[in-house]
Amino acid sequence: MKLLTPSEAKQYSPTALAFLGDSVYERLVREKYVLDANMPARKLHDLTIEKVCAEFQAEAAEELITQGLLTDEELDIFRRGRNSSGISAPKHSTVAQYRTATGLECLFGYLHLCGRTERIEELFCHICEKF
């Protein structure tokens, strides 16, 4: 995969970054559960769904922000995702939760495009403390 510079990655729309970041985040959750225990795929799926929903992601994002774990650059990317237009929340979450979750996904997508794997893992480890 071709890595992008931060300025190149910032050229992507927040929704495109969130689209990618959603898969990055979900892969990390799935990997964590598989490595934690060998269990049936249905159980793995059920556990994963609990952590990739907007409600949980919004809580995780708020925790990262409250703890001061995001850099100014990361906060800017998060805000771009959270404030992007064209976001409509599903029935099971509020608009605020969905927007906050989109901000987190946007950040993960941005970091992935920039090749900042260690930073993604560092942030994800903080999120895992909520598991």
N, C-alpha and C positions, 0 to 999 in steps of 0.2 A: 504494500500500500504506500502510495506517495504521501509523505507528511507535508502538512501545510505550515506556513509561518502564521503567527497570530493574526497579522493583518489580512492574510489570505482567508483564514478561517472566519474572520469577522465579516467577510463579504457574503457569507451564506445567510439566508433568512433564519430567524429564530425558530421558525417551525421546521425547517429542514434540519437544523442542528438538534432540535428536540426529537425529531423522527429517528435520527441516528442514535442519539443519546438514550432513547427508550430501549433500544436493542442492546446497547452496551451495558446499561444498568441491569436489564433482565438477565443477560448472560452471567453477570457476576452473581446475582441471586441464585440462579439455577446451579452454577458451579459450587457455590457455598453449600447448598443443601445436598448435592450429590457427594461432596467430599465429607460432609458431616456424618452422613449415614447412608448405607445402602438400603433403599426402601423402594416399594413399588412406584412406578411412574405416576400413577394417579395421586398418591400421597405427595410426591415431589411437586406435582402440578398445583395441588391445593395449597401447599405451603408457599409456593412461589407467588401465586395470585394474591395472597395476603400482603406481600411485600412490594409488589409492583403496582398496586392500586394508587390512585391519586391521593387518597387520605393518608396512607403511610408515607408516601414520597413527600407530601407537604410537611408532615411532622418532621421527617428527616432533614429536609431543607431548612426548616425553622431552627432546628437544633444546631446545624452547621453554622447558621448565621448568628444565632444567640451566643454560641461559644466563641465567636470571632475566628472561625477556622478558614474563612474564605478571604483571599487577597482582594484588593480593590479591583483588579482586572476580572477576577472570577465573579465578584459581586455585580460588576457591570454586565457580564454575559448572562448571569442569572436574571437580572432585572429585564434585560432585553427579551428573554424568553417569557418571563412572567407577564410582561406588559404587551406582548405581541397581540395584534388584532386577529380576529377570525377564530378565536378560541371559544368553543361552547362546551360546557361541562356535561358529562353523562349524568344520568339520574341519580346515581349512588354517591355523588360528591357535590360539594358546593362549587360555585364559580371560583371563589378564592382558593380553595384547595386545588382545583384543577389547574389554575394559573400558576400557583406555587410549584406544583409538581412539574409543569411544563418548563418552568425556570430551571429546576434541577436537571431535567433531561437535556435541556439546551446546554447547560454547563458540561455535562458528561459528553455530549456530542462534540462540543468545541475542544475539550481536552483530548478526546480521542483523535480528532483530525490533526491536532498539533503534536501527537505522539507522546503525550504526557501520561503514560501508563502508570508510572509510579504515583503520580498525584491522584489519578482516579482511584487507585487501590488505597491510598492513604485516606481519602474522603470516604470511600466505601467502608473501610475498617471502622471509622467513626460511626457510620450509619449502622453497622452491624452490632454495635453496642446496644442499639435499641431492640435487637431481635430477642 
